[in-house]
Amino acid sequence: MAVTIRDIAEKAGVSNAMVSRALNHSGPVAPEKKQRILEIAGALGYTPNPAAVSLRRLKTHVVGVFFSAINRGTSPYVLHKVMIGVFDVLGGRYNVVLQAIDQYIPGSLSSGFYDGILVMSQWDGDLEFLEEAHARKIPMVALSRQLPIDIPYVITDEQGGMAMAMDHLLSQGHRRIGIIEGPQNLQATIYRHAGWRAAARQHGINPGSFPIETGNFRYRTGKAAALKLLTEHPDLTALLCFNDEMALGAIDAAAYLGRKTPEDISVTGYDNWDFTGHSDAQLTTVERNTIQIASEGARMLLQYMEEGTRPNPVFLENRLVVRGSVRNLLSGRT
């Protein structure tokens, strides 16, 4: 009778799952236990079932797209654009499944379900999920962030992008600027915070002189933050916003207070949304091409899954898109 994984597990006094991980090198097992399991398997004459091995190697044609969360911290715009970019590359070849890491149950990730994973992780609380996926050797590519584990990634210069936005305001003569930041535990906020502060220092200005409010990248919080800033600091001439959705809220808050954009208050955003059908705002912003990030990441993952070769990291440039929401205080023009 053929020796089974159960036979080895009983002999070693461990679980079937641990034996499977040790034999397939597919997950974490303490080195001494792994060595004992392999020795027992050899002594019992265990040989893998060819049919089971073949089944494990079958492609599922499923790619998981994992965000840190779906209902918090992720703008619907970003989610939509990421999925457009992914489907442009993978939609005709793979079933694409949207997932939230904050709903993940530790130990539940199956290497037999996903051929590959694209992950848009924003905070370090995702690390347990990322380590499990990495341990199960699932091809994985990170979007918009270089993660603390060694997987390929595609990123843009978040810090440099926000530095461009602040530099633009300062070069137009603005010195009384209110800052509307994103959630403080997100990597995007951390990098963008460093960017505007660096630009201020380059202009010889103390970053601590600028009042700051925090939103969550949504319109409502941008509006609330702008109302607070403009009420408590009526001398402000500009608002630097950490994304376009909050910038729209800031413009509407200014209008509520009787201040026109850009005549009375200048506003900048970040992302370069397509506002067609939603707003007439001619927003000066930083373009972070989310569709391009996602499609490039999907192409990298496709290479990883189908060729078995690990792709090199990709770095994409941002650009400042100047429209009509910033007034030039030096000349009076917008």
N, C-alpha and C positions, 0 to 999 in steps of 0.2 A: 504494500500500500504506500502511495506517495506521501512524503512528509509535507505537512501543511504549515502555514504561518501560525496556526493555533497550537500545533505541536511544539514549535519553538518557543512560543509565548509561555506555555505551561511549564516547560523545562527551565526557562530563564526567570520565571516569576514576574513577568511584565505583561503589559497589554498587547493585544493584537496590533493596535495602531502603532505602538512603539516599534514592534518588530518590523512592520511594513516600512516605517520611516527609515529604520536602520538598514534594511536590505536594499531599499530603493534610493537611499541617500537623498530623501525628499523632505526632510524636516529636522528640527532640533532633537538630538539625543545626546545625553552625556557620554563623553568619549569612552569611559570604562564600561558603561552598559552596552554601547554599540559594539565594542570589542568582544564582550561576552556573547552577545547575540550572534555575531558573525561566527564565532568559534563553535557555538552550539549548532548553528545551521550547517557548518561544515562537517561536524561530527555526526550529525543525523543524516547527512547526505541529501540535504535540501537542494532542489533545482527549481527555478522559477517555471511557472506554467506558461508556455509560449503563447497560448490564447489570451491569457490575462495581460501579459506584457504587450501584446499587439493591441489589445483594447485600450490600455493606458496610453498608448502612443497615437491613438486615433485623434484627428483634429475635431474639435467641437464646432468650429466656425463661429465662436462667440468671443467678442471682445468686450471687456468691462470698462466703462468710463466712470471713474470714481472721483467725486468731489468730497471735500471735507464735510460739507453739509449741503442739503438742498434748500431747506427752509430758513436758513440763517447764514449771513456772511457771504452768500453767493447771489450776485445780482442776476435777475432773470435774463438780462441782456447778455451777460458773460456766458451763462449756461447755454443760451440759444446759439450764440456765435460759436462756442466750442463744439456743440453738436453738429452745426453746419459744416465746420471744417473737418470733423471726423467722418461724417457721412460722405463728404465729397471724395474721400480717399477709400474708405472701407465699406461704405454702404452697399455696394453691389456684390461684395465678396464675403462679408461677415455680418452676423447678427450683432448689433451694437446695443448693449444693456447699460442703462444709466443707474448708478448706485451712489449711496451716501455712506461715507466712512463712519459717521457718527451712529449709524444703524448697524454697523458690523459687530458680530458676536465673535470674540476671540476663539480661535480654533476651528471656525466654521468655513474658512476659505478653502475651496477645493481646487487643486491643480488640474483635476479632470474636467472642470467646467469651463475654464477660460483658456483660450489659446494665447491671450495676451491681455495686458491691462494698461490703460492710459490713466494717469492719476493727476488731479489738480489739487494738491494739498496746500493748505494755507497755514496750518499751525502744527506744532510739534506733538500735539495730542494724537496725531495720526500715526505716530511712529510704530505702535504695536502692530497695526494692520500692515504697514509697509514692510516691517521686518518679517512678518509671516509670509507675505506674498513673495518676498525675496528668497526666503528659506525654501519655499516650494518650487523655486526656479521657474516661476512664471515670467515670461518676457514682459518687461515693464518699462515704460517711458514716462517721465515726469514733464508736465506742462507748466511753464511760468515760474518754476522754482528749482533750484539745485538742492536736492534733499540731503539729509544727513546720512543716508545710506548710498552705497555705490551703484546707482543705476543711471542710464542715459537720460538726458534732459534737453529741453529746448526752452530758452529764457530770453527775455528782453532786459534792457538796462532800466529798471524801475527807478533807481536812484538818479541816473542821468536824465531820465525823462522829466522827473519833477524838478530837477535843477534847471532844465530848460524853461519850464513854466514860470518859476520864480524869477529867473534871470530876465525873462521877457517883461514881467511886471516892473521890475526894478529899472530896466533900461528905458521904460516908458515914463519914468519919473515917480513911480509909486513908492512911498515909504511907509504909509499907514495901511498895512495889509493884515486882514484877518485870515486865519488858517482853519479850514474845515477838514479834519483828518478822518481816517477810517478806524475800524476796531483795532485797538492797540496790540492785540495778540496776533494779528495777521502779518505775515512776512511782507505783503505788498505795502502795508502801512509803515512798517519799520524802514524799508528801503526808501519809500517816498519821503518820509520824515527826514531821513538823513540827506536826501537830495536837496530839499528846499533850504535846509539849514546850511549846507555847504555853499549854495549859491549866495545866500545872505552874507556869509563870512567873506566870500570872494569880493563882494561889494563893500566890504568894511563895515558891515552892520551886525550888531549883536542879535543872534536869532531869538534870544530871550525877550526881545522888545515887541515881538508879534503875539497878539492874543490868539489862543487856540481853543476850538471846540471840537468835539468828537461826534461823528455820526456812524452809521453802519452801512454806508454805501447806498442807502435807499433815499428816495426823494423826500419823504416825510422828515427824516432826521437831518437832511441837508437844509431844509426850510427852517426847522426848529433851531439849528445851530446858527444859521444866518440871522434869524430874528434876534437871538441872544447877543450875537456879536455887534450887530448894527444898533441895537438899543443901548447896550452898555458902552459901546465905543462909536458914537455918532460921527467921529472925525475920520473913520476908515474910508479909504478911496478905492479899495480893491479887496476881493475875496479869492483866495487860492483854494480850490476844492480838489479833494483826492479822487473824485471820479465825476463823470458827466451827469449822472442821475442826481447826485447831491448838488451839483452846480445848477441844474434846472430848479431845484428847490430853493437855492439861494437867490436866483433871479426873481422867482415869484415872491419870496420873502421881502426882497428889496422893493418890489412893486407894491406890495401890501403896505409898506411904510412910506410910499410916495416917492421912492427913489428909482429913477430910470437907469437901465443898463444900455450903453456904457456912460451916458452923460453924467450920472451921479455916482455910480458904483461900477467898477470893472470886475469881471468874473472870468476865471479860467477853470477848465475841467481837466479830465484825464480819461482816455479810452478812445475818443472820437466816435461816439455813437452816430448812427443814422437817425436823425430826428424827424425825418419826413413823416408827415401825418400826425406828429405828436407835439411839435413846438416850432415856433418861428425863430427861436434863438439862434443867432449867428455866433456860436460859442467858439472862442479860442481855446484850443485843447491840445493835449499830447496824444498822438495816435499810437496806440498799442494794438497792432492788428491781431485781434483774438482769433479770427478765422485762420490767418496764416500760421499762428502759433499751433493751433489744433491740427491743421492739415499737415504741417511739417512733422509734428509729433506722431501723427498717424502713419505717415510715410516711413518714419524711423521704425515704428513698431512693426510695420509690414515687413520691412527688411529683416528685423530681428526674428519674427515668427517664421518666415518662409525661407530665409537663407541661413538662419542660425548664426548670423554674424552680428555681434554687438555694434550698434551705430555709435558714431562719435557725437559728442554734445554739439548743439547748434545754438548760436547766439544771433538774435535778430535786433536790428536797430529800431529805435523809436524816432518820431519826428514831430516837431512842433507845427501845428496847423493854425495859422493866424487868420482869424475872421474878424467879426466886428464887435466883440464883447469887451474889448480893452481900449480905454481911452489913453491917448498919449498926452500926459500932463505937461510935457515939455513944449509941445506945439499946439495942444488943444485938439488934435485930430485923433480919430480912432484908427 
